[in-house]
Amino acid sequence: YFYFAVPIDMVNPAKAVLDELYPYAGLLTVRKEKSYPTYVGVARDAKRLAGEKLTTMYLARMAR
């Protein structure tokens, strides 16, 4: 799995770029208020490249 993390207000422009350049990549959103683990969300799931499906908690730790 491959993910990019962007601020929540950049989701739409980031999705457009990912669709064109990185169609396999997922997209994580990050909020300014860091109330762990809810400040990280999944805007788009990544396509499986190798390994197991990642949990939301693991994605939040990855984006820290």
C-alpha positions, 0 to 999 in steps of 0.5 A, a space after each residue: 500500500 502507498 498513501 499520501 497525507 494532505 490537510 483536509 482542505 487539499 483533498 480535492 486537488 490531491 485526488 485529481 493529482 493522484 488520479 493522473 499520476 499515482 492511481 494506485 496510491 491512497 489518500 489520508 486527510 489530516 486535521 489541524 486539531 490532533 485528537 488522536 486517532 480521529 485527526 487522520 481520515 481515509 479519503 481514498 483507499 490505496 490499491 494493494 501492492 503487497 502485504 495485508 490490508 492496513 487498519 485505520 489505527 495503523 494508518 493514523 500512526 503512519 501519518 503522525 
